Amino acid sequence: MASVPILGIAGPWLSPVRAGQRGLAVFLFHDVTDNPSPYSLQVRTCTDPSLFVRQLAWIRHRFTILHPQQIERGEIPPRSALLTFDDGFLSFRKVALPLLESENLPAIVFLNMDVVEGSPNAAALTAWSCRGNLFDQDLWEESQPRKYERALQFLQDSGERSAFQEFQGRFLDEADVAALDGHPLVTFGSHLSNHWYGPSLNGREFDEALKTNHRRLQAYQHGMPWLAYPFGVGTPHLDERAESHGVTRVFTGRGLLNPEPSQTVLHRVDLNGEIRNRLLFRWRLSTRTALADLREIVG
């Protein structure tokens, strides 16, 4: 990866990256644990706690980490950052939050409330089902309600529910979310009702997945009208539908910095166990923003 040393060293000094760093950098984490599930390992969402601590230090060196409510109020000084966690892995409460508390760092957790209430995570079930060649297309595009129901029925008929649960790992449940609600450093946002691939949903399915999830999140005092797309993928059409239903911030996983943080649609930089040193951190922080600017110039 020749671009790693190049963009890891020079990337932060490129004009579009400098502009992005003066705005808002939104960082994405998933499963902070030294004992990841087979699913978390397969999709590379896990980060060792000691590495997570170092990543936080790299972020704090460059940015001021804001509370989500500051961003909602438009109180965003230059060189700010936001910490986000997707999917609601149980490790957020058990491992990540104590580390955040030690530094008084706030974060938002984007939840699939179906999963909080005990349903299988759709992405994990898709990954599990693909082991048996049930699907022959792109893995994540298969994460949609109609195919989920068939995969769920197959799981029930196979008698492998306990094996699947071990594969999937543990997520926050209703008791966990209730215990976290009211914590001064923790807020909750929507990740749709389950981990659906947004572009595969029709309008009715997307609206239902969004509205039912927000309705359940409203039961918590720290629920916010924010949406993070599962798999980090949305479309302009879905952005408009989300805004029409009262969503005030929409988050993608495009890996871009946000030079204009007042915009409704914000992009996130994914940090996982692969980002293991400061050079790789600088590369991850820079590469997609720099390449997006180059494509715009060439195009």
N, C-alpha and C positions, 0 to 999 in steps of 0.2 A: 504494500500500500504506500506507494511513493508520495501520495498526497498527504499522508499523516505527518511526516516531518516538515514538509513544506508549509501546509496550512496550520500545523501545530505551532510552528515558529512565527511565520509571517501573517497567518490568518487574522489574528486580532488587530493587526495594524492596517488591514485593508479598509478602504473607505466605507463600504456598506456594512461591514462588521462593526467598525467604530460607531457608526450611526445607530446600529442595532443595540450595541452595548450601552449607549446613552439613553435608550428607551427602557423597555421592559424585557427581561429574559425570564421565560417561564420554564422551569425544569420539571421533568416527569420521572417519577420513580414508581416501582411496583412492589416487589417482595423483598424486604430487607431482612435477610435471615442467613444463618450459616447451616441451615437444615432445609433446603428447598424441596418441594414436592417434585416428582417426576415431570409433571406438567410445567411447573415454573422453570425447571431446567431445560425442558424441550423448547420452550418459546423464549428462553433467555431473558426472563424478566427479573431474575434474582440478583441481589447485590449483597455481598458479605458486610456485616455491620461495621467492621473496622475500615473497609473501603468506603462505606457510606459516610463515616465520620470525616475521612479525608476529602471526599467530594464536597461535603458541606463547607469544609475549610476553604477549598478552592473557590466556591461560590461566594463566600463571605469576603474573601480577599478582593473580589472585583465588584461586588454588588451589595446593596442594602436590601435585605429580605423583608418584604412587606406582609402584613396581614391581609387576607382576601378582602376584608371590609374596607381597608384603605383604598384598594383598587376599585371596589364598587363605588366608593364615594369620589373617585377621581383624584385621590391624594397620592400621586405617583411622581416622586422626585426623580431626577436623572439617575441612571445607573441603578435601577431597581430590579429585584428578582422576586419571583413567586415560586413556592414549592408545592407541587401537586403529586398526589398518589392515586393511581388508578386501581380499580377492581375491588379494593377493600380486603386485601389479604389480612388474615389475623395477625401477621407479623407487624402490621402497622401499630396495633395497640401494644403488643408484647415486646417489640424490639425497637422500631423506629421512633415511636413517641417518647419513650424515656430518653433517647439520645437527643431528640429535639428539645425536650424539656430542660435538659442540662445546659443548653445554649439559649433557651427562651426563644425558639424559632417557631413561627406559626406555619400551618400547612392546611390544604384542603384535600379531602378524600372524595373521589368520585365513585359513587356506589351504584351497583345494579341491585335494586331492592328485591327482585325475585330471588337473587342469590342470598341476600341478607335473610330472607324469610325461608331459606332452605332448599331452593331449587338448584339443580346443577348449573354451573356456569356454562353458558352456551359455547364459548370458545374452547373450554376444557373438554366439553362433550364432543365437539367437532373433532378435536385432536385425538381423543380416545377412539371415536368411531372410525377415523381414517386408518387406524391400525388394521382394521378388517376390510379395507378397500371399499367401504360403503360409498365413498365420494370419489369422483375422478376429476374434479375441477379444482380451482384454486382453493386452498384450505379455508381461508378466512371468509371468502365470499359465500361459503356454505353455511355460515353462522346466521341463520334467519329462522323465523318462527315456524314455518311449515316443515322444514327439514329437521328442526330441533325436535318437534313432536314425534317424528318418525324415529329419530335416534334415541329419544327418551323411551319410547315404547320398546325398541330393540334392547335397550339396556335393562329395562324391567323384565322382559321375557328371558333374557340371558342369565339372570340370577347373579350378575356381576356387579351389583350396586356397591357393595363394600370394596371391591377391588377398584372400581372407578373412584370412589371417595378417597382412597389412598393415593391414587394417581393425581387427582385434582388438588389435594391439599385442603387446608382450612381457610375459610374466609370469615370476616366479621359477621356475627349473627345479630338478632334483634337486641339481645341483652348487651352485647358489646357496644352497639351503636348508642343504645340508651345510656350506657355508662360513660361514653365519650361525649354525649351531648351536654353542652354547657361548659366544656373544657375551654379555657380562654385561648388556647392555641389551635383548636380544631374546629373546622367547618366542614360541611358536607355539600357536595354537588351531585348532579345527575350524570350517570353513565348509560342512560336508557334503562328500561326495566330489566333487560338481560344484556349479555354481551353480544349484541347484534352487529352485523356489518351494515352500517347505515345505507350505503348506496344500493344494497340488495333489497331494501325495504320499499314497498310502495307507500304512497302518501298516507293512506289510512293506517298502515302498520307503524310507520314512523310516528305519527301523531299519537297513537295509542301508547307506544313504548315511551314516548316523552311525557305525555300528560299523566299516565298512571304512576310513573316514577316520581314526578314532581309532587303529585298529590300525597304520596306516602312520605316524601321528604319534608313536606310542610308540617308534619307532626312533630318535627324536631326544631327546637329554638334556633339551632345553628345551621339549618338548611338554607341554601342559597339558590337563586334562580340561574345557576350556571350549568352549562352542558359541556362535557368532554366526550368527543366521539370515540366509541370503542374502536380499537385498532388505529386510532388517530386519523380516521378517514371520514370526511364529509363531502358535501358538494355545495355550490352556491345555492341551489334549490333548497337543500336541507337547512342551510343557514337561514334563509328567509322564513321557512316554516317554523324554525325554532324561535326566531324573533317574534313572529306573529303570535306565539303562545306564551310570550312574556319572558323568554330567556334574555338575560342582559349581557352575558358573555358566552362565547362559543370557543372551544379550544380544540385545535387539531394536533397532530403529531408530526408535522412537516419538518421539524428540526430548525426552524427559522427563528431569528431574533425579531423583536417587535419595535421598530423605531418610532412608531406612533401608537403608544399604548392605550389611547382613548378609543381605538377601534373596537367594534363588537367582537370580531373574529381575531383571536390571538393564537399564535403558534407556540409549540413547546419543543424543548430540546430533551431528548431521552437520555437518561444516565442509568446504566446498568453495570453489571460486573465486568463488562468488556472495557469500560473506561477506568483503567487501573492506575494511571499516572497523570501528572499534570500536562504532559505533552498531548496525550490523547484527549484530555479534557479541553484543551485549547483547540484541538482539531475538531472535536464534536461541536464546540461552541461556534466555530467559524465556517465549517465546510459548506453547509447547505445554504447559508446566507450568501456566501461568496459566489457559489455556483449559480444560485438563482439570479443574482445581479448580472453575472456573465451571460446567462441565457437571455436575459432581457435585453442586454446590449446587442448580442448577436442576432436575436430575433427581430 
